[in-house]
Amino acid sequence: AFPVQADVTNTSDIWATRSHVIKRMGGKPPNLLICNSGLSERGYLLGRAPKEKEGERPALRRARARQAFISNLSDSTKVVNTKVDGFLYLTHLWAGEALHVGEPLQILYISSRQAVDPGAGVPGYVLANFGVLALPQILRANLGRKAQQVSSSCLALPFVRTSMTQAYADNPKVFGRWQPRMLEPEEFARAFLELLGHPRETLDGKLLQLDVAAGEGDDIVTTWSQAEMTI
């Protein structure tokens, strides 16, 4: 394993990693690409202005609402760009390299259960993860007859303990919809490696969600199921 520093929303940064990665991989592009960039946002109720404050003058009310509007959408823009742009740029680069050298490529897009079962308060995050679900279909249509060489799947994950989710670790109202407790990174890693044990053609084009159930004591049981989106 080796680190590569890049801004996934910057096309020049992404392109600059190409030669370095291929060199470190022994002259060939990677055959497994995991797209996992993402940000969280402070959260706000989409379509609702801030609550009025008793005794607040109209001018102050307008100024406060304007600032909240700008700040909220600035957060959402960063979240959407980091997820959607990052995944799109990486797909375009490495799918192209795989086809160029005639090597198979498996792409796994990390999305969220929020995309399948959205909750209030994080509209940019939900929108970004929902947009990711269309990428396998878009990629297949663009590759045409070469689509079998590049497989792709979306994984809808529940809450895994990270620096982004730590603030919700003790709030079952947030994560309790999908799991009895927060998943630890090593628990998700085991479930992820189990999924990678399946032939890539059986995962191609699928939307797979990670289900978490209570086991004995504080143990949990993880299983993968195929989700269907109806729009």
C-alpha positions as CSV (number, residue, x, y, z in Angstrom):
1,A,0.0,0.0,0.0
2,F,1.2,3.5,-0.7
3,P,-0.4,6.9,-0.2
4,V,-1.2,9.4,-3.0
5,Q,-2.2,12.9,-2.1
6,A,-4.7,14.7,-4.4
7,D,-7.7,16.9,-4.4
8,V,-10.4,14.7,-5.9
9,T,-12.4,17.8,-7.2
10,N,-9.4,19.0,-9.2
11,T,-8.9,17.5,-12.6
12,S,-5.2,18.4,-12.7
13,D,-4.5,16.8,-9.3
14,I,-6.3,13.6,-10.4
15,W,-4.3,13.4,-13.7
16,A,-1.1,14.1,-11.9
17,T,-1.5,10.9,-9.9
18,R,-1.7,8.7,-13.0
19,S,2.0,8.2,-13.8
20,H,2.9,7.7,-10.1
21,V,0.2,5.1,-9.5
22,I,1.0,3.1,-12.7
23,K,4.7,3.2,-11.9
24,R,4.1,1.9,-8.3
25,M,1.8,-0.8,-9.7
26,G,4.5,-2.2,-11.9
27,G,3.5,-0.5,-15.2
28,K,-0.2,-1.3,-15.2
29,P,-3.2,0.5,-13.9
30,P,-5.0,-0.9,-10.8
31,N,-7.6,-3.6,-11.4
32,L,-9.7,-2.6,-8.3
33,L,-10.8,1.0,-7.7
34,I,-12.6,1.9,-4.5
35,C,-14.2,5.4,-4.7
36,N,-14.8,6.6,-1.2
37,S,-14.3,10.3,-1.0
38,G,-16.9,12.3,0.9
39,L,-17.6,15.1,3.4
40,S,-20.3,15.6,5.9
41,E,-22.2,18.9,6.4
42,R,-23.5,20.8,9.4
43,G,-27.0,20.1,8.4
44,Y,-30.1,22.2,7.7
45,L,-33.8,21.6,6.8
46,L,-34.0,22.0,3.0
47,G,-36.5,24.7,2.0
48,R,-37.0,26.1,5.4
49,A,-35.6,29.5,6.6
50,P,-34.2,29.9,10.1
51,K,-36.8,30.2,12.9
52,E,-37.8,33.7,13.8
53,K,-36.5,35.2,17.1
54,E,-38.7,37.1,19.4
55,G,-38.2,40.8,19.1
56,E,-35.8,40.5,16.1
57,R,-36.0,43.5,13.7
58,P,-36.9,42.6,10.1
59,A,-33.5,43.8,8.8
60,L,-31.6,41.5,11.2
61,R,-33.9,38.7,10.3
62,R,-33.2,39.1,6.6
63,A,-29.4,39.3,7.2
64,R,-29.5,36.2,9.4
65,A,-31.6,34.3,6.8
66,R,-29.3,35.4,4.0
67,Q,-26.2,34.3,5.9
68,A,-27.7,30.9,6.7
69,F,-28.7,30.5,3.0
70,I,-25.2,31.1,1.8
71,S,-23.5,29.1,4.5
72,N,-25.8,26.1,4.1
73,L,-25.5,25.9,0.3
74,S,-21.7,26.4,0.5
75,D,-21.5,23.3,2.7
76,S,-23.7,21.3,0.3
77,T,-21.8,22.4,-2.7
78,K,-18.5,21.1,-1.2
79,V,-20.2,17.8,-0.2
80,V,-21.7,17.2,-3.7
81,N,-18.5,18.2,-5.5
82,T,-16.3,16.0,-3.4
83,K,-18.4,12.9,-3.9
84,V,-19.8,13.3,-7.5
85,D,-16.9,15.1,-9.1
86,G,-14.3,12.9,-7.4
87,F,-16.0,9.6,-8.4
88,L,-16.6,10.9,-12.0
89,Y,-13.0,12.0,-12.5
90,L,-11.5,8.8,-11.1
91,T,-13.8,6.6,-13.2
92,H,-13.0,8.5,-16.3
93,L,-9.2,8.2,-15.7
94,W,-8.9,4.6,-14.6
95,A,-11.6,3.1,-16.8
96,G,-9.8,4.7,-19.8
97,E,-6.4,3.3,-18.7
98,A,-7.9,-0.2,-18.2
99,L,-9.3,-0.2,-21.7
100,H,-6.1,1.1,-23.1
101,V,-4.0,-1.7,-21.7
102,G,-6.7,-4.4,-22.1
103,E,-6.9,-5.1,-18.3
104,P,-10.1,-5.7,-16.4
105,L,-11.2,-3.2,-13.8
106,Q,-13.6,-3.5,-10.9
107,I,-15.0,-0.2,-9.5
108,L,-16.8,-0.1,-6.1
109,Y,-18.6,3.2,-5.4
110,I,-19.1,3.8,-1.7
111,S,-22.5,5.4,-1.1
112,S,-24.7,5.5,1.9
113,R,-28.0,4.1,3.3
114,Q,-29.0,7.8,3.3
115,A,-29.3,7.5,-0.5
116,V,-31.8,4.7,-0.2
117,D,-33.6,5.9,2.9
118,P,-32.9,9.6,3.2
119,G,-33.3,11.5,6.4
120,A,-33.9,15.2,7.1
121,G,-31.1,17.6,7.8
122,V,-28.3,16.7,5.4
123,P,-29.7,17.4,1.9
124,G,-26.3,17.8,0.2
125,Y,-25.0,14.6,1.6
126,V,-28.1,12.7,0.6
127,L,-28.1,14.2,-2.9
128,A,-24.4,13.4,-3.4
129,N,-24.8,9.8,-2.4
130,F,-28.0,9.4,-4.5
131,G,-26.2,10.7,-7.5
132,V,-23.5,8.1,-7.1
133,L,-26.1,5.3,-7.7
134,A,-26.4,6.3,-11.4
135,L,-22.7,5.9,-12.2
136,P,-22.7,2.2,-13.0
137,Q,-25.5,2.7,-15.5
138,I,-23.9,5.8,-17.1
139,L,-20.5,4.0,-17.3
140,R,-22.0,0.9,-19.0
141,A,-23.9,3.0,-21.6
142,N,-20.7,4.9,-22.4
143,L,-18.5,1.8,-22.7
144,G,-20.9,0.1,-25.1
145,R,-19.4,-3.2,-26.3
146,K,-16.5,-2.9,-24.0
147,A,-18.7,-2.7,-20.9
148,Q,-17.8,-6.2,-19.8
149,Q,-14.2,-5.2,-19.2
150,V,-15.1,-2.6,-16.5
151,S,-17.5,-3.7,-13.8
152,S,-19.0,-1.4,-11.2
153,S,-21.2,-1.6,-8.2
154,C,-22.6,0.8,-5.5
155,L,-22.4,0.0,-1.8
156,A,-24.9,1.6,0.5
157,L,-23.4,1.6,3.9
158,P,-24.9,2.4,7.4
159,F,-23.0,4.3,10.0
160,V,-19.3,3.2,10.4
161,R,-17.3,4.9,13.1
162,T,-15.0,7.5,11.6
163,S,-14.0,11.1,12.4
164,M,-17.0,12.1,10.3
165,T,-19.5,10.0,12.2
166,Q,-18.1,10.1,15.7
167,A,-20.5,12.9,16.7
168,Y,-23.5,10.5,16.1
169,A,-22.0,7.5,17.9
170,D,-24.2,8.0,21.0
171,N,-27.3,9.2,19.3
172,P,-29.5,6.2,18.4
173,K,-32.1,8.5,16.8
174,V,-29.6,9.1,14.0
175,F,-28.1,5.7,13.4
176,G,-30.8,3.5,15.0
177,R,-32.8,3.2,11.9
178,W,-30.3,0.8,10.3
179,Q,-28.3,-0.8,13.1
180,P,-28.3,-1.5,16.9
181,R,-25.0,0.4,17.3
182,M,-22.2,2.1,15.3
183,L,-20.2,-0.3,13.2
184,E,-16.5,-0.3,14.0
185,P,-14.0,0.0,11.1
186,E,-12.7,-3.5,11.5
187,E,-16.2,-4.9,11.4
188,F,-16.9,-3.2,8.2
189,A,-13.6,-4.3,6.8
190,R,-14.5,-7.9,7.4
191,A,-17.8,-7.5,5.7
192,F,-16.2,-5.6,2.8
193,L,-13.5,-8.3,2.2
194,E,-16.3,-11.0,2.3
195,L,-18.0,-9.1,-0.5
196,L,-14.8,-8.9,-2.5
197,G,-14.7,-12.7,-2.4
198,H,-17.6,-12.9,-4.8
199,P,-16.9,-13.0,-8.6
200,R,-16.9,-9.4,-9.9
201,E,-19.4,-10.3,-12.6
202,T,-22.0,-11.3,-10.0
203,L,-21.7,-7.8,-8.4
204,D,-21.7,-5.8,-11.6
205,G,-24.3,-3.1,-11.8
206,K,-25.7,-4.0,-8.4
207,L,-26.8,-1.7,-5.6
208,L,-25.7,-3.6,-2.5
209,Q,-26.6,-2.4,1.0
210,L,-24.9,-3.6,4.2
211,D,-27.5,-4.8,6.8
212,V,-26.6,-4.9,10.4
213,A,-28.5,-7.0,13.0
214,A,-27.9,-7.6,16.7
215,G,-26.0,-10.7,17.7
216,E,-25.2,-12.1,21.1
217,G,-24.3,-9.5,23.7
218,D,-22.7,-6.6,22.0
219,D,-21.9,-8.6,18.8
220,I,-23.5,-7.7,15.5
221,V,-24.2,-9.7,12.4
222,T,-23.6,-8.2,8.9
223,T,-25.1,-9.3,5.7
224,W,-25.2,-7.9,2.2
225,S,-28.6,-7.5,0.3
226,Q,-29.4,-6.2,-3.1
227,A,-31.4,-3.0,-3.0
228,E,-33.7,-1.7,-5.8
229,M,-34.4,2.0,-6.4
230,T,-37.8,3.1,-7.7
231,I,-38.0,6.6,-8.9
